[in-house]
Amino acid sequence: MTKLAVVATASAVAVSGLALSGHAMAWTAAGRAEECPALTVSDGWYADNKAKIEAFIHAHGRCGDNVNGEGMPRAVFDWDNTVVKNDVGDATFYWLLRNNKVKRPVGNDWRRSSRYLTDAAAAALSTACGTAVHAGKPLPTSSDTDCADELLAVYSSGKTKAGAKAFAGYDHRRMEPSYAWLAQLMAGWTSQQIKEFAASARNENLAAPIGHEQQVGSGKVTGWVRYYDQQRDLINTLKKAGFDVWVVSASPQPVVEVWAKDVGVKPSRTVGIRNVSSLFGAITPDLQGCGRVRDGENSMITYIEGKRCWINKVIYGVGGAAAERQLPAAERHEFAAGDSDTDVTFVRDATVLRLVINRNKNELMCRSYDNSDGRWVINPMFIQPKGAKPGPYPCATAGFTHEDGSVGPVLREDGSVVPDQVDTVH
């Protein structure tokens, strides 16, 4: 990375005897100079991060000295709190509750909405939402605050209003049940209808002032979202440099498609939580599978190890058990960006540069600060950055979450333990 940074910041570069200022160039067969694009937004980038990213683009893009290079380099971004500030899944869920768009589950059994919902949560939802509304019909959550509050508690905290555990029995490195539950609660609507709901939520959240809170049920929740100008610029620059840019998110597929198109990422380059649809086109509570997980098993989403699986499946066309394993370096993406432990596996899979937005998440920050291979770049959030984490990250003892939810030390590729890390980029 040091060598790349020197190239990026050099005042002049000699190419075929021609002195070129600024950015790397090359002469094409047609005799015209091809210049690698530069980032246009400078504010918000920490230290020399902008220079490192531009150096990476110059070295690996299909521009400059590599204008005639073979293949198309890839860049993969998480979405929520990586490309935008705040969470578009949350924004959509709040909109659904305020607009009576959550339907009562089939059979009036809330356990049909998630295989991991506990009996205590199912009972709490049945009590709060009553039985007056027929199965498959919208619940009046705009006026029924008890129902809205219980749904919001289970979704936001993983607990009932009374404090009982709402989800149990899942693999903590493949599934976050509350994320999946949002997609599953969209059952009964078509994908197009969900896109329309998401577009309405998007318009409201972009129009609201920064810091705005909205009323949902009896309480207040976040009511605004913003695109990061820096990430919009980065995505645009990568595309200009010939990168194949993807978004992989743990928000529902139709929702992410609506938001991602505004930064130039097409639905065909967007991977979110994907539902199984009925023969009539309506979304069902069942989820599409990946790797060894079949459709309807509902045990893996685009979450930690699940993000690797879905990237391998959709981007690289790998099926079966092989999709769950790390691909050889030559077959993986060169760049990745994320902000949470949700992203740690696919970000680690990037072979050249890994951009981390610091939200004080243990495993991701342990690995990025350790920076054992020199390929990690850390940046504070571009809007309302967090302050320094009080005390070090517990990397050596409790930075890693196992499949059963227990915690342990973060390990490097060679099995050595990552020492505790101090938060310095904020």
C-alpha positions in Angstrom: 0.0 0.0 0.0 2.9 2.4 0.6 4.1 1.9 -2.9 0.7 2.7 -4.3 0.4 5.8 -2.2 3.6 7.1 -3.6 2.4 6.6 -7.2 -0.9 8.4 -6.4 0.7 11.5 -4.9 3.6 11.9 -7.3 3.6 15.4 -8.9 4.7 14.0 -12.3 4.8 10.6 -14.0 6.9 9.8 -17.0 5.1 7.6 -19.6 6.9 6.9 -22.9 8.9 10.0 -22.5 5.9 12.2 -21.8 5.7 14.2 -18.5 2.2 13.9 -17.1 1.1 15.8 -14.0 -1.6 14.6 -11.6 -2.9 11.2 -12.6 -1.5 8.1 -14.4 -2.1 8.1 -18.1 -1.4 5.7 -21.0 -1.5 5.9 -24.8 -4.1 3.6 -26.4 -3.7 1.9 -29.7 -5.7 4.8 -31.2 -3.1 7.2 -30.0 -5.2 9.1 -27.4 -4.3 9.5 -23.7 -6.6 7.7 -21.2 -6.6 9.2 -17.7 -7.7 7.4 -14.6 -10.5 9.2 -12.9 -10.0 10.9 -9.6 -12.3 11.3 -6.7 -14.0 14.7 -6.8 -15.1 14.9 -3.1 -12.2 15.5 -0.7 -14.0 16.5 2.5 -14.6 13.6 5.0 -11.7 11.4 4.0 -9.4 10.7 6.9 -5.6 11.3 6.6 -4.4 9.9 3.3 -7.3 7.6 2.7 -8.4 9.4 -0.5 -4.9 9.1 -1.9 -4.8 5.4 -1.1 -8.1 4.8 -2.8 -7.1 6.7 -5.9 -3.8 4.8 -6.0 -5.8 1.6 -5.9 -8.1 2.7 -8.7 -5.1 3.7 -10.8 -3.3 0.4 -10.2 -6.3 -1.9 -10.8 -8.9 0.0 -12.9 -9.1 -0.4 -16.6 -7.5 3.0 -17.2 -4.1 4.6 -17.2 -1.4 1.9 -17.5 -4.1 -0.8 -17.4 -6.4 0.6 -20.0 -6.1 -2.5 -22.1 -6.0 -4.9 -19.2 -8.0 -8.2 -19.3 -11.1 -8.8 -17.3 -13.2 -6.5 -15.2 -12.1 -5.7 -11.6 -14.9 -5.8 -9.0 -15.9 -3.7 -6.0 -18.5 -4.8 -3.5 -20.2 -2.4 -1.1 -22.4 -3.0 1.9 -25.3 -0.5 1.8 -26.8 0.6 5.2 -24.4 2.9 7.1 -21.7 2.3 4.4 -23.2 4.1 1.3 -25.9 5.9 3.3 -26.2 7.2 6.8 -28.8 5.2 8.7 -30.7 2.1 7.7 -33.0 1.9 4.7 -34.5 -1.4 6.0 -35.4 0.4 9.2 -36.8 3.4 7.3 -39.1 1.0 5.3 -40.3 -0.9 8.3 -41.2 2.3 10.1 -43.1 3.4 7.0 -45.0 0.0 6.8 -46.1 0.5 10.4 -47.3 4.0 9.9 -49.2 3.1 6.8 -50.9 -0.2 7.8 -48.8 -2.4 5.4 -47.9 -5.3 7.7 -50.3 -8.2 7.2 -51.4 -10.7 9.8 -49.6 -14.0 9.2 -51.4 -17.0 7.6 -53.3 -19.0 10.2 -53.0 -16.1 12.7 -49.8 -17.8 13.9 -47.0 -15.3 14.3 -44.5 -18.2 14.3 -45.3 -18.6 10.6 -43.5 -15.3 10.1 -40.1 -16.6 11.4 -38.9 -20.1 12.3 -36.8 -18.5 15.0 -39.6 -16.5 16.7 -40.0 -17.7 20.3 -43.3 -18.8 21.8 -43.1 -15.8 24.2 -42.8 -13.4 21.2 -45.6 -15.1 19.3 -47.8 -14.8 22.3 -46.9 -11.2 22.9 -47.7 -10.3 19.3 -51.0 -12.2 19.3 -52.0 -10.4 22.5 -50.9 -6.9 21.3 -52.3 -7.2 17.7 -55.5 -9.1 18.6 -57.5 -11.4 16.4 -60.0 -9.1 14.8 -58.1 -8.7 11.6 -58.3 -11.8 9.3 -55.1 -13.6 8.2 -53.5 -12.0 5.2 -55.1 -8.6 5.8 -53.3 -5.4 6.9 -53.1 -4.6 10.6 -54.1 -1.1 11.7 -50.7 -0.2 13.1 -51.1 3.5 12.4 -53.7 3.7 15.1 -53.2 0.5 17.1 -50.2 1.6 19.2 -50.1 -1.7 21.2 -49.6 -3.7 18.0 -47.2 -1.2 16.5 -45.1 -1.1 19.7 -44.9 -4.8 20.0 -43.8 -5.3 16.4 -41.3 -2.5 16.8 -39.9 -3.9 20.0 -39.3 -7.4 18.5 -37.8 -5.9 15.4 -35.6 -3.3 17.0 -34.4 -5.0 20.1 -34.9 -8.7 19.6 -37.1 -8.7 22.7 -40.7 -8.3 23.5 -42.0 -5.2 25.2 -41.9 -7.2 28.4 -38.3 -8.1 27.9 -38.6 -11.7 26.8 -36.2 -13.1 24.2 -37.9 -12.8 20.7 -35.7 -15.1 18.6 -33.7 -18.3 19.4 -32.0 -21.2 17.8 -30.2 -19.6 14.8 -26.6 -19.5 13.6 -25.2 -16.2 14.6 -22.8 -16.0 11.7 -25.4 -16.7 9.0 -28.6 -15.2 10.3 -29.9 -12.1 12.1 -33.6 -13.0 12.6 -34.8 -9.5 12.9 -33.3 -8.5 9.6 -34.9 -11.6 8.0 -38.2 -10.8 9.8 -38.6 -7.5 8.0 -38.5 -9.3 4.6 -40.8 -12.0 5.9 -43.3 -9.4 7.2 -43.6 -8.2 3.6 -45.5 -11.4 2.8 -48.6 -10.9 0.8 -47.4 -8.0 -1.3 -45.7 -8.2 -4.6 -42.1 -7.1 -5.1 -43.3 -4.1 -7.2 -45.6 -3.0 -4.3 -42.7 -3.2 -1.9 -40.6 -1.1 -4.2 -43.4 1.5 -4.2 -43.5 1.5 -0.4 -39.7 1.8 -0.2 -39.8 4.7 -2.7 -42.3 6.5 -0.5 -40.2 5.9 2.6 -37.1 7.0 0.7 -38.7 10.3 -0.3 -39.8 11.0 3.3 -36.5 10.2 4.8 -34.4 12.2 2.3 -36.7 15.2 2.7 -36.6 15.2 6.5 -33.9 17.2 8.2 -30.8 15.5 9.7 -31.6 14.4 13.2 -35.4 14.2 12.6 -37.4 11.7 14.6 -40.8 10.3 13.5 -43.7 8.9 15.5 -44.2 5.1 15.2 -46.6 3.6 17.7 -46.2 5.4 21.0 -42.6 6.2 20.5 -40.1 8.1 18.4 -37.6 6.5 15.9 -35.1 7.8 13.4 -36.8 9.6 10.6 -34.0 10.5 8.1 -31.5 9.0 5.8 -28.7 10.6 3.7 -26.5 9.3 0.9 -22.9 9.8 1.6 -21.5 12.1 -1.1 -18.1 10.5 -0.7 -19.4 7.0 -1.4 -21.6 8.2 -4.3 -18.4 9.8 -5.7 -16.4 6.6 -5.1 -18.9 4.4 -6.8 -19.1 6.7 -9.8 -15.3 6.9 -10.0 -14.9 3.1 -9.8 -17.4 2.7 -12.6 -15.6 5.2 -14.7 -12.4 3.3 -14.1 -14.0 0.1 -15.4 -14.9 -1.6 -12.2 -17.9 -3.9 -11.9 -19.6 -2.4 -8.8 -22.0 -4.4 -6.7 -24.1 -3.7 -3.5 -24.7 -6.6 -1.1 -27.0 -5.8 1.8 -28.9 -7.4 4.7 -32.0 -5.2 3.8 -34.7 -6.7 1.6 -33.9 -7.0 -2.1 -36.7 -4.7 -3.4 -35.8 -2.0 -0.9 -32.1 -1.9 -1.7 -32.9 -1.8 -5.4 -34.9 1.4 -5.0 -32.1 3.1 -3.1 -29.1 1.8 -5.0 -30.2 2.9 -8.4 -29.7 6.6 -7.4 -25.9 5.9 -7.1 -25.9 4.1 -10.5 -26.0 0.5 -9.2 -28.6 -1.4 -11.2 -31.0 -4.1 -9.8 -28.9 -6.7 -11.6 -25.9 -5.6 -9.5 -27.8 -5.6 -6.2 -28.1 -8.5 -3.7 -30.3 -8.2 -0.7 -32.5 -10.6 1.4 -34.5 -12.5 -1.3 -37.9 -13.9 -0.6 -39.5 -16.9 -2.4 -42.5 -15.7 -4.4 -45.8 -17.5 -4.9 -47.1 -18.6 -8.3 -49.3 -15.6 -8.3 -46.3 -13.2 -7.7 -46.8 -12.4 -4.1 -43.9 -12.5 -1.7 -44.0 -15.3 0.8 -42.4 -15.5 4.3 -40.0 -18.0 2.9 -36.5 -17.0 1.9 -34.3 -18.1 -1.0 -31.4 -20.3 0.0 -27.7 -20.3 -0.7 -25.0 -22.9 -0.6 -26.4 -26.0 1.1 -29.4 -24.1 2.4 -32.5 -24.7 0.3 -35.2 -22.3 -0.5 -37.7 -22.2 2.4 -35.2 -23.4 5.0 -34.9 -19.7 6.0 -31.6 -20.2 7.9 -29.2 -18.0 5.9 -29.4 -14.5 4.7 -26.8 -11.9 3.5 -25.2 -11.7 7.0 -21.6 -12.3 7.9 -20.8 -15.8 6.3 -24.1 -15.5 4.4 -22.8 -12.5 2.5 -19.9 -14.5 1.3 -22.2 -17.2 0.1 -24.5 -14.9 -1.7 -21.6 -13.0 -3.3 -20.2 -16.3 -4.5 -23.6 -17.5 -5.8 -24.8 -14.3 -7.5 -21.6 -12.6 -8.6 -19.5 -15.6 -9.4 -22.1 -18.3 -10.2 -20.8 -20.8 -7.6 -23.4 -23.2 -6.3 -23.7 -25.8 -3.6 -21.4 -26.1 -0.6 -18.6 -24.4 -2.6 -20.5 -21.1 -2.3 -20.0 -21.1 1.4 -16.2 -21.3 1.2 -13.7 -18.6 0.3 -12.9 -18.6 -3.3 -9.2 -18.5 -4.5 -7.8 -15.0 -4.5 -7.7 -14.7 -8.3 -11.5 -15.2 -8.4 -12.5 -12.7 -5.7 -13.3 -9.0 -5.7 -10.4 -6.6 -5.4 -12.2 -4.0 -3.2 -14.9 -4.1 -0.5 -16.5 -1.6 1.8 -18.5 -2.2 5.0 -19.3 -0.7 8.4 -20.3 -3.6 10.7 -19.5 -7.1 11.8 -22.3 -8.1 9.4 -19.7 -7.3 6.6 -16.5 -8.7 8.1 -16.3 -11.8 6.0 -16.9 -10.4 2.6 -14.7 -7.4 3.4 -11.9 -9.8 4.4 -12.4 -11.6 1.1 -11.3 -8.5 -0.8 -7.8 -9.1 -2.2 -6.4 -5.6 -2.5 -8.2 -2.9 -0.5 -10.8 -2.9 2.3 -12.5 0.3 3.3 -14.1 0.3 6.8 -16.5 2.9 8.0 -15.9 3.1 11.8 -19.1 2.4 13.8 -17.3 0.8 16.7 -18.2 -2.8 15.8 -15.9 -5.2 17.6 -14.8 -7.9 15.1 -14.6 -5.6 12.1 -12.6 -2.9 14.0 -10.3 -5.5 15.6 -9.3 -6.9 12.2 -9.0 -3.5 10.5 -6.9 -1.9 13.2 -4.7 -5.1 13.4 -4.3 -4.7 9.6 -2.1 -7.8 9.5 -1.7 -7.7 5.7 -1.7 -3.9 5.2 -4.8 -3.8 3.1 -7.3 -2.1 5.5 -8.3 1.5 5.4 -10.4 3.0 8.2 -12.6 6.1 7.9 -14.9 7.8 10.3 -18.6 8.0 9.4 -19.0 10.9 6.9 -22.1 12.3 8.8 -22.2 12.4 12.6 -19.1 10.3 13.2 -18.9 8.4 16.4 -16.4 9.4 19.1 -13.6 7.2 20.2 -14.8 3.9 21.8 -14.3 4.0 25.5 -11.5 1.5 26.3 -10.0 -0.9 23.8 -11.8 -3.3 21.5 -11.8 -6.7 23.3 -10.1 -8.5 20.4 -8.1 -10.9 22.5 -11.1 -12.2 24.6 -14.5 -11.3 23.2 -14.3 -9.7 19.8 -15.5 -12.7 17.8 -19.1 -14.1 17.9 -19.4 -17.9 17.3 -22.3 -19.6 15.6 -24.0 -20.3 18.9 -23.7 -16.7 20.0 -20.9 -17.2 22.4 -17.9 -14.9 22.1 -14.1 -15.5 22.0 -10.9 -14.1 20.7 -10.4 -12.8 17.1 -7.9 -14.9 15.3 -5.7 -14.1 12.3 -5.4 -16.4 9.3 -2.4 -18.1 11.0 -4.4 -18.8 14.2 -2.6 -16.2 16.3 -4.8 -14.0 18.5 -5.4 -10.3 17.6 -4.5 -8.2 20.6 -6.9 -5.6 22.0 -7.0 -2.5 19.8 -7.4 1.2 20.7 -9.9 3.3 18.7 -7.8 6.0 17.0 -9.8 6.9 13.8 -13.0 8.7 14.7 
